[in-house]
Amino acid sequence: MVSLVPSLTETLCAVGGRERLVGVTAFCIHPVDILKDPRIEKVGGTKKFSREKLLALKPDLVLANLEENELDALEFLKSRVECYINGPQTVAEGIETLREVGSLCDASERGDQLAREAEAVLVAIRQRVSERVTAGGNPLRIFYPIWRDPWMSVAEDTFIADHLRELGGVAVPEYRGHTRYPVVTLAQAAASKPDVIWLPNEPFHFKEKDAAAIKSTRGFEHVRIELVDGDHVCWFGVRQTEGLAYAYRKLWAPA
């Protein structure tokens, strides 16, 4: 197998399929030693991987994703090798990836076990969110940029936006268009009156200086601004068990 998606690489290894891996991208950093494994070839990035190097590995299956990988590259691969291509847009669909990947490497039992662990965390969070709503609490309005120059945010039909909803939040500015990652201005973000701004470390690596610059921007003077682990917010699959718990704590019990 070749995995072109970091979260799928991590999930495949978690269900027991590491020995079947023959290729990964340079961004597949989990498990932490995966890039040092001499048995596994590095085929490039998620967007710009070497098609020749990948095909030379003669994989029986390529793991890909509709957002991480470019459509023309996926079409090229589909005509030459069997592919598993997913594109979860909800937390529940992300968890289901564990079962799907488990079945791909004859590890359905392990995949189902890990999925049930993630689902248990999700059920507990949903209960807490429900209790907050019953007590009269409102969703926290969260500005979650994924890029700057230009600033880009998340539309409501993305995995990230659904993750924020499950936590008891809502992504702002609210966007319901064809573009899943719309370009926004800081003025538009301020006008959406966020309660919280989360600055992830991927795909764009926001830093303290970015948080300070936003804090000094008109309209954000009293908004809570935090750096967050982007992997825990946007990765699906096995990461969700830890990621859901991390993100809920970060939102409702910040240090």
Secondary structure, DSSP 4 states (H G I P E B T S, - for coil): -EE--HHHHHHHHHHT-GGG--EE-TT---STTGGG-TTSEE-B-SSSB-HHHHHHT--S-EEEETTTS-HHHHHHHHTTS-EEEE---SHHHHHHHHHHHHHHTT-HHHHHHHHHHHHHHHHHHHHHHHHHHHTTPPPEEEE--SBTTTTB---TTSHHHHHHHHHTEEESS---SS-SS-B--HHHHHHT--SEEEEESSSS---HHHHHHHHTSTT-TTSEEEEE-HHHHH--TTHHHHHHHHHHHHHHS--
